[in-house]
Structure formats: structure tokens, C-alpha cells
Amino acid sequence: MLKVCESEKNDQVGGNRLVISGDPRENWYIGWSPANDRLAAEGSWEEWVQLAEAILDENKKRKVGLQEPKINIKKGF
């Protein structure tokens, strides 16, 4: 599950118990647990895997926007 805060500069990526939150412009994130009053991130192995998969999915989405446009060069005029 991806949670993007439209009104704030922070993005939140994760699940129900484990989340990373941060500012993509500064490229700095911190882990926290919404189920633990935003304190230490803790969860089962499966929840950590869910968080890792969410991060990898978000990374794929972000790379699409960062690709340089291809220039079509035609030989001759």
C-alpha cells in the first residue's frame, strides 16, 4: 500500500504496521510504526517483506519519471 501525503512534502510507503516516511526532495527517510504510536518500527517477517516490496514498487514508479527522453536522430536532411 502506498500512502502519499498530498498536502505535505512527505511520502509514506508501507503497510499497516511498518512505514517509511520522508521527503523525496531531500532523499531521506525514517521508519516508524503506525500501530505503535509512530515509535519504533516493529513487525513480523512477513510485514517487513511487505514493506520491502512496497519500497521496490515505488522505486519502479519513480524511475519511470527520471528516464531521459530519447532523441530520434535522422540521418540526412
Secondary structure, DSSP 8 states (H G I E B T S, - for coil): -EEE-SSSS-EEEE-SS-EEEEETTTTEEEEEBGGGTTBS----HHHHHHHHHHHHHHHHHHHHHH--------S--
